[in-house]
Amino acid sequence: MSLEEQFAQAQLDSKNLPERPDNMTLLKIYALFKQGSAGDATGERPGMTDFVGRAKFDAWAALKGTSLDDARQQYIDLIEGLK
């Protein structure tokens, strides 16, 4: 199975985890998914009143420079570890 197919399968698997991950793990899942699908963070950083949006953007921006393939592999590994 190619890395792209494994990434797509991990996306499906992430919706059926046995238990809900903690917030920090959810942020990591989100950031790795965004980096693996869209590359480096783009756009404006959300304002001070958008706590969730700001945390998500910051988690994604922290992965700046991580290649798509590396982010996808980390995402796959993380989801596999949570299953």
N, C-alpha and C positions, 0 to 999 in steps of 0.2 A: 504494500500500500504506500502511495506517495505521501510526502509530508503534507501536501495540500489536502489530501483525502483524510489523513489522520487528524488534521486541524479541524476539518468539517465534522468528523465523527466526535471529536472532543467537544465541539460546540453543542452537539446533540446530547452527549453524555452529561454536560454541565447542567442541563435542565432536569436531570433525573438522579441527582446525587442523593445518597441515603439520608443525609442531614444537611441543614443549611449551614454553610461556612460562616465563621465570624466575620465582622466587618472588614478587618485588615486583609483577610484572605479574599473577600469579595472585591476589594479594591485592586488587589494584585491580579485577580482573574480578569477584571475589567481592563486594567492597564495592558496586560499581556495580549488580550484579545485585540484591543485597539492598535497596539504597536504591530501585531502580527497581521492585521488586515489593512491598516491605513498608513503605517509608518509613523514618523515623528509627529508629535502633537502640533496641531495647527489651530489658528483662531485665537480669539481673546480669552484670557483667563477670566472665569466667572467672578462676579463681584463678591464683596464681603458677606452679603446677606444670603448668597447661594452656597451654603456650607457643603452640601452633597456634591453639587457640580464642581465646586472648587477642589474638593478632595479628589474627585475622579480625575480632573484635569491635571492636578499636581502629581498624582500617581502615574499617569500616562507620560507626562513631561519628564519624569525622573528616568524613564527608559530611553530618552533621546540618544540616538546613535546605535541602538540595538538593531541588528539586521532583522528583516522580516522572518527569515528562516529561523534565526536564533529565538526570536520572540515566540514563534509558532511552536518550536520544540519545547520551550519552557512552559507554555500554556498546556500543551499535551501532557507533559510530565506532571504538572500541578493537578490537572483534572484526574489523571490516572491515580495519583496519590490520594485523592479525596474519595475515589470510588470504593 
